[in-house]
Amino acid sequence: MKSECVNKARRRLSRREFTKITLLAVAAMGTAGISGFGILNAKRLRTLNNYLRMGHCAPTVMKTLLDINGIRDTSLVTYSGGLAGGIAGPGMECGVLTAPLMYMGFRNENLSGLPEQLKIISIAQSYINEFNRLNGSSVCINIRKGGMESCKEAVCSFYKPFIEAGSNPLIFPDETLESYSLLLEAFYKRKFHCSHNVFNNLKDKTHITKELLDASWLFTGGISLLNRTCDALTAGVMAISSATAKIEKSYFRVARMNRLFREENNEAMNNEINNFNKAINYSQELGLWFRKEFGSTTCYDICGLNFSRIKDAEQYISGNCMDRCERIAQKVAEKVNAIGSGI
């Protein structure tokens, strides 16, 4: 009898209304927690709720971190929007990896001292290592091979390794510690930071805030001195995103986008389908240009040096490498300016 009454009630609702009620129930569980669920499960539900109404990895993770820490300013969500689907393309680092690094930089804004810089880099590298262990890779396209469920799992499972990294920073070998110290001291004396150099060369400084500068700090040296994706490229993506991304918060629009993805319909990434799509599309345009212009997107390929080795660090400092990196940052800024003029 009870089941029959429920079925009648459902029939009186439109399909859209019933779906909305169901999703809002999931949202409520993610916000308030469920009896018997632990802290990590509650965080996972919160993340899933954000994912269902935002649709892309990096902004979902960033919004979750802001929610958990009671931060209402959502500018970091828009800054991270273009990092979804890989930095400037699927061949680069997943947005679930990069968004927490942005958040770490944002929350550790006073990094003028060498000990503070080394500590936050060790925490960042600890998170990166654990992320790789859980997901088999940090590169978007490799994670995508498992389909949409793999992406969702990467998003929803980010919080545990993020928290553990803070209490278990990586312990660097002696040579790595010395090499990183040499580089960071040289960067500080010269006031050198590839990401910040990009921002400083932009024509329109409207969207360049202290929060954006802080959030980009850990991308130094190709993501926390790991010689990965060039931080000038990452900064270009963040700048584009700051100017073009808007917060997506519709369960129904995201459900439509995901349906198009499952159907392998290219319309899924049309600008009007999701509010983050424009930033992602322009960021991928920047990535294609960068690879063509410089031959690769990684710090290691461009410089040919390993920042964990002392001799390579000394070569970077004594040679003309910083001059070259500054020129790259300027060219990226010029390209971002050109893209911006066409938006």
Backbone torsions as a table, in degrees:
resi	resn	phi	psi	omega
1	MET	NA	-46.5	179.2
2	LYS	-60.0	-43.4	-179.7
3	SER	-62.0	-39.6	180.0
4	GLU	-63.8	-40.6	179.0
5	CYS	-64.0	-41.1	178.0
6	VAL	-61.8	-44.6	-179.6
7	ASN	-62.0	-39.6	178.2
8	LYS	-64.8	-41.6	178.7
9	ALA	-62.1	-41.2	179.4
10	ARG	-63.8	-39.6	-178.1
11	ARG	-65.6	-28.1	179.2
12	ARG	-74.0	-18.7	177.1
13	LEU	-88.7	146.6	171.5
14	SER	-71.2	158.8	-179.6
15	ARG	-58.6	-40.2	-178.5
16	ARG	-65.7	-43.5	-179.2
17	GLU	-63.8	-40.9	-178.3
18	PHE	-67.0	-40.2	178.2
19	THR	-63.2	-40.3	179.7
20	LYS	-62.2	-43.8	179.4
21	ILE	-61.5	-42.4	-179.8
22	THR	-61.9	-45.8	-178.9
23	LEU	-67.3	-36.8	178.2
24	LEU	-67.2	-29.3	175.7
25	ALA	-66.8	-41.5	175.9
26	VAL	-62.0	-41.6	179.5
27	ALA	-61.2	-41.5	-179.6
28	ALA	-63.9	-38.8	178.3
29	MET	-63.8	-39.2	-179.1
30	GLY	-69.2	-29.7	-177.9
31	THR	-82.4	-45.2	-173.0
32	ALA	-94.5	-17.9	-174.9
33	GLY	83.9	164.3	-179.0
34	ILE	-122.3	141.4	177.8
35	SER	-54.7	127.2	179.5
36	GLY	96.3	-12.5	178.8
37	PHE	-88.7	141.7	176.2
38	GLY	-82.3	178.1	-178.5
39	ILE	-59.8	-44.5	-177.2
40	LEU	-65.3	-36.8	177.0
41	ASN	-64.9	-39.4	177.3
42	ALA	-63.7	-40.9	177.9
43	LYS	-65.5	-37.7	179.2
44	ARG	-64.1	-42.6	178.6
45	LEU	-65.4	-39.8	176.7
46	ARG	-61.2	-43.5	178.9
47	THR	-62.8	-43.5	179.1
48	LEU	-61.3	-41.5	178.4
49	ASN	-60.1	-45.6	177.8
50	ASN	-63.1	-37.8	179.8
51	TYR	-64.6	-39.2	-178.9
52	LEU	-67.3	-25.2	-178.6
53	ARG	-109.7	-1.7	177.6
54	MET	-117.0	-38.4	169.1
55	GLY	87.8	-14.5	-178.7
56	HIS	-127.0	151.2	-167.9
57	CYS	-66.4	-57.5	-172.8
58	ALA	-59.6	-50.3	179.4
59	PRO	-65.6	-30.9	176.6
60	THR	-61.7	-48.7	-179.3
61	VAL	-64.5	-42.4	179.8
62	MET	-64.1	-43.9	179.0
63	LYS	-61.6	-39.1	179.1
64	THR	-63.3	-44.3	179.3
65	LEU	-63.4	-39.2	177.8
66	LEU	-67.1	-42.8	179.0
67	ASP	-59.6	-49.5	-176.3
68	ILE	-59.9	-34.3	-176.5
69	ASN	-99.4	11.1	174.0
70	GLY	66.9	30.7	-179.7
71	ILE	-100.2	118.8	-174.3
72	ARG	-89.6	-21.0	179.1
73	ASP	-66.5	117.4	-176.0
74	THR	-99.0	12.6	-178.8
75	SER	-60.1	-34.6	178.5
76	LEU	-63.5	-28.4	177.8
77	VAL	-65.8	-44.4	178.6
78	THR	-68.5	-36.2	178.2
79	TYR	-62.0	-32.5	-176.0
80	SER	-86.9	-11.5	-172.7
81	GLY	-54.8	-43.5	-177.6
82	GLY	-72.2	-11.9	179.1
83	LEU	-81.2	-10.2	178.4
84	ALA	-65.6	145.3	-178.9
85	GLY	74.9	21.3	-178.4
86	GLY	94.5	146.2	177.6
87	ILE	-62.5	110.0	176.9
88	ALA	58.7	26.5	177.5
89	GLY	139.5	158.0	-174.0
90	PRO	-68.7	-12.6	178.9
91	GLY	-81.5	3.9	-178.4
92	MET	-120.0	-173.5	-169.0
93	GLU	-65.5	138.8	179.5
94	CYS	-59.8	145.1	178.7
95	GLY	-64.6	-23.0	176.8
96	VAL	-70.5	-24.6	175.9
97	LEU	-80.3	-44.4	-170.4
98	THR	-80.6	-33.5	-179.1
99	ALA	-60.2	-45.4	176.7
100	PRO	-62.8	-32.0	177.0
101	LEU	-66.1	-38.6	174.7
102	MET	-60.7	-45.0	-177.9
103	TYR	-64.7	-40.7	177.6
104	MET	-59.2	-44.2	179.0
105	GLY	-63.7	-41.3	179.6
106	PHE	-62.1	-42.3	-177.1
107	ARG	-80.7	-15.4	178.4
108	ASN	-115.4	64.0	-169.7
109	GLU	-72.8	-23.4	-178.1
110	ASN	-99.3	84.9	-175.8
111	LEU	-115.3	39.7	-177.4
112	SER	-77.9	-24.4	-178.2
113	GLY	-91.1	146.5	-179.0
114	LEU	-60.5	-45.1	179.6
115	PRO	-58.5	-41.2	179.5
116	GLU	-65.5	-39.3	179.7
117	GLN	-66.6	-45.1	179.5
118	LEU	-63.2	-37.8	-179.0
119	LYS	-65.8	-46.4	-177.9
120	ILE	-68.3	-32.5	176.1
121	ILE	-67.8	-37.9	178.8
122	SER	-67.1	-36.3	176.5
123	ILE	-67.7	-42.6	179.2
124	ALA	-61.4	-45.7	179.8
125	GLN	-66.2	-32.4	176.0
126	SER	-63.2	-43.8	177.2
127	TYR	-62.9	-42.9	-179.6
128	ILE	-61.1	-43.7	179.5
129	ASN	-62.3	-44.1	-178.8
130	GLU	-69.0	-36.3	176.6
131	PHE	-61.1	-44.8	178.1
132	ASN	-61.2	-40.2	-179.2
133	ARG	-64.3	-42.5	-177.2
134	LEU	-72.2	-36.2	-171.3
135	ASN	-109.5	-3.5	178.3
136	GLY	80.0	-9.3	-178.9
137	SER	-172.4	162.1	172.4
138	SER	-107.8	-1.9	-176.8
139	VAL	-91.1	130.8	-174.5
140	CYS	-52.8	-50.2	-173.8
141	ILE	-64.5	-30.1	177.9
142	ASN	-71.4	-39.2	178.0
143	ILE	-68.6	-36.9	-179.4
144	ARG	-62.7	-21.4	-178.1
145	LYS	-57.9	-25.9	178.3
146	GLY	-83.2	4.4	178.5
147	GLY	85.2	-174.5	-176.3
148	MET	-61.5	-31.7	-179.8
149	GLU	-65.1	-35.4	178.4
150	SER	-65.7	-40.4	177.7
151	CYS	-64.3	-44.2	-179.9
152	LYS	-63.2	-39.9	179.7
153	GLU	-65.9	-39.8	177.3
154	ALA	-61.1	-42.3	179.0
155	VAL	-64.0	-51.3	-171.3
156	CYS	-74.3	-14.9	-177.7
157	SER	-105.3	10.5	-173.2
158	PHE	-69.9	-28.6	-165.5
159	TYR	-68.2	-40.2	-177.6
160	LYS	-60.7	-52.5	177.7
161	PRO	-64.7	-29.2	177.6
162	PHE	-64.2	-46.5	179.5
163	ILE	-67.8	-42.5	-178.4
164	GLU	-64.5	-33.5	179.8
165	ALA	-62.2	-35.5	-179.7
166	GLY	-65.0	-31.8	-179.4
167	SER	-98.5	-8.1	179.7
168	ASN	-132.4	64.0	179.5
169	PRO	-62.4	151.7	179.5
170	LEU	-67.7	139.6	175.2
171	ILE	-97.5	114.9	-175.4
172	PHE	-78.1	142.9	169.3
173	PRO	-59.8	157.8	-175.3
174	ASP	-55.8	-44.5	-178.1
175	GLU	-65.4	-43.0	178.9
176	THR	-61.3	-43.7	179.7
177	LEU	-60.8	-43.9	179.1
178	GLU	-66.2	-42.1	-179.3
179	SER	-64.2	-46.7	178.6
180	TYR	-61.7	-38.5	-179.9
181	SER	-63.6	-43.7	177.7
182	LEU	-59.0	-45.9	-177.8
183	LEU	-65.5	-47.9	-176.8
184	LEU	-64.5	-37.5	176.7
185	GLU	-65.4	-40.3	178.7
186	ALA	-66.8	-41.4	178.0
187	PHE	-60.7	-43.2	-177.1
188	TYR	-65.4	-43.9	-178.8
189	LYS	-63.9	-35.7	-177.4
190	ARG	-91.5	-4.3	-173.8
191	LYS	54.9	48.6	-174.6
192	PHE	-106.1	129.0	173.2
193	HIS	-159.3	116.2	-173.0
194	CYS	-54.7	-46.4	-178.8
195	SER	-60.9	-47.1	-178.0
196	HIS	-66.5	-32.5	176.5
197	ASN	-63.1	-37.7	175.8
198	VAL	-62.0	-51.3	-178.3
199	PHE	-58.9	-40.0	-177.4
200	ASN	-69.3	-18.3	-179.4
201	ASN	-99.7	4.2	178.5
202	LEU	-77.6	142.7	178.7
203	LYS	-69.2	-48.1	-177.7
204	ASP	-95.3	107.9	-177.8
205	LYS	-93.4	10.0	-174.6
206	THR	-56.4	-41.9	-174.0
207	HIS	-94.2	1.7	-178.3
208	ILE	-90.5	106.0	-176.7
209	THR	-113.5	168.1	175.2
210	LYS	-60.9	-37.1	179.2
211	GLU	-61.7	-39.2	178.7
212	LEU	-68.0	-41.5	177.6
213	LEU	-62.0	-44.8	178.9
214	ASP	-64.2	-43.8	-176.4
215	ALA	-66.0	-21.8	-178.7
216	SER	-91.1	-6.2	-170.5
217	TRP	-60.1	-43.0	-174.2
218	LEU	-72.4	-2.2	175.5
219	PHE	-85.4	1.6	-178.2
220	THR	-59.4	143.6	177.8
221	GLY	65.2	32.5	179.2
222	GLY	73.6	51.3	-179.4
223	ILE	72.5	91.5	175.8
224	SER	54.1	42.9	176.6
225	LEU	64.2	24.1	-178.6
226	LEU	-96.5	5.9	177.4
227	ASN	62.3	28.3	179.5
228	ARG	-92.8	-141.1	-175.9
229	THR	-53.4	128.8	-179.1
230	CYS	-55.0	131.0	-176.7
231	ASP	-73.6	-13.7	172.0
232	ALA	-67.6	-40.1	177.5
233	LEU	-66.1	-44.8	179.2
234	THR	-59.5	-41.7	178.8
235	ALA	-63.9	-39.3	177.3
236	GLY	-59.9	-41.0	177.9
237	VAL	-64.2	-44.4	-179.8
238	MET	-64.4	-37.5	178.9
239	ALA	-66.0	-44.5	177.7
240	ILE	-61.0	-43.6	-178.5
241	SER	-64.3	-39.3	-179.3
242	SER	-61.8	-27.4	-176.8
243	ALA	-95.2	-20.1	-171.6
244	THR	-120.0	-24.4	-174.9
245	ALA	-78.8	144.5	171.2
246	LYS	-128.1	153.1	-177.3
247	ILE	-68.6	127.2	172.9
248	GLU	-95.0	131.9	-178.4
249	LYS	-146.5	36.6	-179.3
250	SER	-117.1	115.9	176.1
251	TYR	-59.1	-39.0	-173.3
252	PHE	-73.8	-39.8	176.9
253	ARG	-65.1	-40.3	178.1
254	VAL	-66.2	-40.9	177.8
255	ALA	-60.8	-39.2	178.0
256	ARG	-64.8	-45.2	179.1
257	MET	-59.7	-44.5	-179.3
258	ASN	-65.3	-34.7	175.9
259	ARG	-62.8	-42.2	178.3
260	LEU	-64.7	-38.4	176.1
261	PHE	-60.9	-45.1	-179.2
262	ARG	-63.5	-32.3	178.3
263	GLU	-82.0	-0.9	-176.9
264	GLU	57.3	39.2	179.6
265	ASN	-93.1	121.4	-177.3
266	ASN	-63.6	-15.5	179.0
267	GLU	-66.4	-14.2	-178.9
268	ALA	-56.2	-31.4	-177.7
269	MET	-101.0	14.0	174.0
270	ASN	-61.8	147.2	-175.2
271	ASN	-57.6	-35.0	-175.2
272	GLU	-81.9	-7.7	-177.3
273	ILE	-77.4	-36.8	-177.7
274	ASN	-146.8	141.8	-174.9
275	ASN	-68.3	-14.5	177.1
276	PHE	-93.8	-12.4	-173.1
277	ASN	-61.2	-37.5	-178.8
278	LYS	-60.7	-46.3	179.5
279	ALA	-62.9	-40.8	179.8
280	ILE	-64.8	-43.5	-178.1
281	ASN	-65.7	-43.7	177.4
282	TYR	-66.9	-33.7	179.0
283	SER	-66.8	-39.2	177.1
284	GLN	-66.4	-35.2	173.9
285	GLU	-60.6	-42.6	178.2
286	LEU	-63.8	-41.1	179.9
287	GLY	-63.3	-41.1	178.3
288	LEU	-63.3	-42.7	177.9
289	TRP	-63.2	-44.9	-176.2
290	PHE	-61.0	-45.8	-179.3
291	ARG	-62.3	-41.1	179.1
292	LYS	-67.3	-37.9	-175.8
293	GLU	-73.4	-39.4	-172.1
294	PHE	-118.1	0.0	174.3
295	GLY	86.0	-17.0	-179.2
296	SER	-164.1	167.7	176.9
297	THR	-107.3	-3.1	-175.2
298	THR	-99.6	146.2	177.2
299	CYS	-57.0	-43.1	-175.9
300	TYR	-63.7	-45.3	-179.3
301	ASP	-65.5	-37.4	-177.4
302	ILE	-73.2	-43.3	-176.6
303	CYS	-93.9	-28.1	-176.9
304	GLY	71.4	24.4	-176.5
305	LEU	-129.6	149.4	178.4
306	ASN	-108.1	112.9	-172.7
307	PHE	-69.2	-9.4	178.2
308	SER	-86.4	-3.6	-179.7
309	ARG	-109.1	133.6	-175.0
310	ILE	-60.3	-46.1	-177.1
311	LYS	-62.1	-34.1	178.7
312	ASP	-72.3	-38.3	176.9
313	ALA	-63.1	-43.4	178.9
314	GLU	-63.6	-39.1	178.6
315	GLN	-65.8	-39.4	178.9
316	TYR	-62.4	-42.3	-176.7
317	ILE	-73.5	-42.2	-174.8
318	SER	-82.8	-24.1	-179.7
319	GLY	-83.4	-158.7	-179.3
320	ASN	-103.6	23.0	-174.4
321	CYS	-64.0	-41.9	180.0
322	MET	-65.7	-35.9	175.9
323	ASP	-61.0	-43.8	-179.8
324	ARG	-64.2	-42.5	-179.8
325	CYS	-64.3	-36.0	177.3
326	GLU	-65.7	-36.7	177.4
327	ARG	-67.4	-38.7	177.6
328	ILE	-62.3	-44.1	179.4
329	ALA	-61.1	-40.2	179.0
330	GLN	-65.1	-41.0	178.5
331	LYS	-65.7	-38.4	177.0
332	VAL	-62.5	-44.1	178.5
333	ALA	-59.6	-41.5	178.7
334	GLU	-62.9	-40.3	178.3
335	LYS	-67.2	-41.9	177.5
336	VAL	-61.9	-40.6	176.6
337	ASN	-60.8	-41.2	-179.9
338	ALA	-66.4	-42.9	178.0
339	ILE	-62.9	-42.3	-178.6
340	GLY	-62.1	-33.7	-179.1
341	SER	-70.0	-19.5	179.8
342	GLY	-98.7	-0.8	-179.0
343	ILE	-79.6	NA	NA
